[in-house]
Amino acid sequence: MVGDLGGEGPSVVTVHVTGFKKFHGVAENPTEKIVGNLKSFVEKKGLPKNLVLGSCTVLETAGQGALGTLYKVLESAIAERENGSSAQGQIHFGVNSGATRFALENQAVNEATFRCPDELGWKPQRVPIVPSDGAISRTRETTLPVNELTKSLRKTGYDVMPSDDAGRFVCNYVYYHSLRFAEQHGIKSLFVHVPLFLTIDEEMHFVASLLEALAVLN
């Protein structure tokens, strides 16, 4: 998410954002609305000068079914960087229907154990997400300072916490792939769980504040 390209002043960072479509028990996923509305929202509100909003993509709420689209987003970010554009990063938004606050996820685990089938009918149990990474206990961590971001957002008035447990469902599955790709290619990745009960306006303002907090880190 944050990268220093050298030279004077802060470097420009392009952030690519993903959300999810509907899934079991959640007919309208707020992260689909966040991603759909984000470009027009930040155009009105404005972004910090060193931050550019890149692609906004909605993924299937499916493990393997989301990967094709996810990797297109990830690979396009690398292609942009190689073509001389700014540093690249990813923010993934997912909903936690049982949560009452926002959660910034520190890590993902190499385990797919879906409590219910995903939207394409897949229900893995204790399966490694990336078999070549080894055991299902393997974790990958974001290189972003989650605690620092949490403190910054709390000061802005948001009920947000750091989390070490992104679950074992599709959110964790996507985040694990993204963190692995980020490590291989020197970019940043963050997964954010949003609660279900807030209005879309509250969600959008939180996302804008998160982008601003990330810009300050750069």
N, C-alpha and C positions, 0 to 999 in steps of 0.2 A: 504494500500500500504506500509505503513511504520510501523514497530513494533519493540519494544525493548524487546528482549527475556531475558534480564538480562546478567550479566557477564561483562567481559572486552571488550571494543571496540564495534564497531557497529554490530548489529545483521544482519543476512542474511535475505533478503526479496525475496520471489518468486512472480513474477508478471505474472498474466494471462491476455491475451489480446484478445479482440474480435473486429471484424469488421462486415460489412454487405454486402450482395449480391446486385445485381442490384435492382433498384426500379423505380417507375414512374418518367420519365423524365431523369433518369441517367442510361444509358445502361451499362456503366462500372463503377462500384463503386471503387474509389481509395482505400477505406479502405479494400476491399477484397484483393487487391494487397499488401497493407501494411502488412496485417496479413499473407498472403501467402509467402512473401519475408523476413519477420522479422528475423526468426531464422538464415537463411544463412547470412543475413546482419550483425547481431550482432556478429556472429561467426568470420566474417572477421574484423569487427571494434573493437570488444571487449566490454565487459561491466564492470562497476565498480565491485570490488571484492565482495562487499556485496549485489550484485543484481543477481538474477537468473531469466532467462526468462522461464516461465512455459508453459502452453498450449497456442496455438494460434488458435482461433476458428472463423469461419465465420458463422454469423447468417442469417436466412431468414429475409428479410426486411418486417416483419410482427409482429404485436403486440403479440397476443396469440400464433401465429405460431412460434415465436422465443423462447418462454418460456421454452420448454422442453430442448432444447440445452443449453440455458443460465443456467438453474438450474443444469444441469450436470456439467458445468464448475464451478459454485459456490460451489456445494457440493463436487466436487473432491478436491477443494482447502482446504476445511475444513477437509476432510479425510486425506490429506497430513499433515496438521498441527497436527492433533490428533495422527498421526503416528510418531511424533517427528521431522518433518522437519521444515523449517523456517517459519517465519511470512508470511502471504498471502495477496495479494491485487489484484484488478482488474482495468484494464484500458479498457474502451470501446471507440472505434473510430467510428464516423459517419460523413457523408459528409453534409455540408450545401451548396447547389448549388448556393445560392445567396451571399455567403460570400466572402470577399477578404482577410480575415486573419484567423488564428487559434483562437479557443475559448475554454477556460477551463471552464466547466460548474460547477457552485457552487451548483446547486440544481435541483431537479425534482419536478414536481407537480402531484398530484393524479388525473389528468384529461386526458382522451383520447378523443380528438376531431380531427379526421383525416381529413385533407383537401381533400384527395383523398383516394380511397381504398388502403389498403396495398397489398402486393403481393399475399395474399391468399383471397383477395376480401372483407376484413373487413373494414367498415367505421363507427366507433363509433362516436357519437356526445354527448359531455358533460357527458361522462360515467366515474365514478370513476374507476381508475386502480385497486385499492384494496378496495372493498366496506367496509371491516371491519375497514379501516383507517378513514372512515368518509367522510367529504365533499371533493368536487373536488378542493377546495382551499387549501387543506392540502399540505405542502411542506416537503421534506426531503433534508437535506444538507449534502454535503461531509464533512468529518472531516479533509481532507487535506487542507493545507494553499494555496488556489488558488492564492491569491494576491502575495504571496511570490514566488510561482512557475512561475507566469507570469513575475515578475520582473527579475528573474533568466534567463528565456528564452529570454526576450527582450535584456538583456546584451549580450547574445550569438548572437544576430542579427535577431531574429525572430519577425515577425509581429503577435503578439499574445495579446489577451485581456481576462480578466475575464468576465464571462457572468452569468446572473441570469435567463436566458430564454432559455431553451433547446427545445422550441417549444411545441407542443402537439401531435406530430406524433410518429413514432416508436422509435426514439432516446430517447425521454422523457419517453416513456413507459418502455423501457428496463432499463433505468437509475433508474427510480423509484423503480422497482423491485430489482435492484442490491443494491441500497442504503438501502432499507429496510432489505435485507438479511445481508448486511455488518454490520448494526447496531445490528442486532440480534446475530451475531456471532463474533463481535469484530475484523472485518477486515476493510480494506479501499477500497473505490471505487471512480473512477473518470471517467467522460465522456468528451471526447475531440472532438469538431467539427473541421473538416478540410475543407479548401476551395477546390473547384473543379478544379481551373485553374492551379495549380502547377504541375510540373513534379513529377513522382513517386520518383525520386532521391531526390528531395527537401523534399517530404513528409517523406521519410525514415530517412533522416538526422535529421528532426525535432523530429521524434519519438525517435531516439537514444539520442538526447539532452534532451528530456523530461525524459527518463529513468535515465539519468545521474543526472538531477536536483532532481529527487525523491531520488536517492541514497544518495545525499549530505544531504537531510533532515533527514535521518535515524541516 
